[in-house]
Amino acid sequence: MEEELMQIKNSAVSMIIDASDQKELEEIKLQFLGRSGKLTLTLKEITKIPAEKRAIVGQLANEVKRVIEESIESKLSSLISYFSSQRKQNIDVTAPGIKPGIGHLHPMTQVLHDVIDIFKGIGFQVADGPEIETDYYNFTALNMPPNAPSRDTQATLYLDTKNSNAQPGQILLRTQTSNMQVRTMEKIKPPVRVIVPGKVYRVDDVDASHGFEFWQLEGFCIDKNVRLTDLFGTIDYVLKKVYGEKTKIKFATTNFGFVEPGVDTYMECTVCKGKGCNFCKQSGWSEIMPAGMVHPNVLKAAGYDSQKVSGFAFCIGLSRLVTLRYQMDDLRLLTNPDLRILEQF
Ligand code: DAH
């Protein structure tokens, strides 16, 4: 009987190996393990063999049954994976495709492009400059010598100069894109009309309207007979282009080391329409463009004759401009990579 069991096992396994689909496997299963299957019938004969041999034969019969069942299972799973990989390879080229998701420019970049276009339209060129800067171009050349009180408004991130030739405190992350004023003027002679968009860095507590890293757009215009009214006209033109002709703007005097006089430009808050909200600190106005007439000391540092030429400079808080345009009440949304936010623009 043992021999008979071994034969059953061998023929079942070889048939299973040769099986080419699930249906064939089911037939094999029926043929050996079904109610009148070969193995089932043989097992019924076990009662007829002497009691002392019965246990050993029973064990072998169980083993044969297990081997047949397991072989069927493993053949079945290999057939399934074979057919599914076949299906993948048979690509139906006529089936409708899956539409690829198309991205778009970040709201920051969209606004930047718009603003650059507006300035190009009135004769400004775009310049780019280093974010890692020297104390000289970021402060000293801008009439902000060491110990100048105006430096206190720009909490600065200094770089470690231990392994360099620079002195401690000489290399920093630029706090303002004004760093490009003297750098640019050293290279070109008036008339100068340049804008410099870029990132700046400060030590700051992050909240709805402050960040330690943000975008500015510096601009300056140097020529013969440039006056404060030219500055007002330029700012008015640009803000109305960006926000519409009805935009309300007001100017106030202020103090910056590198301009004299210094000017603060305020625009009616677009988030609350002048009513007062968290974003404008309940004032109804947003400070949007600090500016002023370039200080003679800055012109001198650049090698210009302050008796012959004059100019104005201004700065657009680009990050703030974006939040105002899209009425976002939190600056942090601009650096949030969550697609649910970005897809809204
Ligand atoms: N650079 C200044 C800052 O980041 C802003 C500024 C003020 C720029 C007046 C100017 C200006 O060009 O004229 O705080």
Boltz pocket constraint, residues with backbone or C-beta under 6 A from the ligand:
constraints:
  - pocket:
      binder: B
      contacts: [[A, 175], [A, 176], [A, 177], [A, 178], [A, 218], [A, 219], [A, 256], [A, 259], [A, 262], [A, 263], [A, 290], [A, 291], [A, 292], [A, 293], [A, 313], [A, 314], [A, 315]]
      max_distance: 6.0
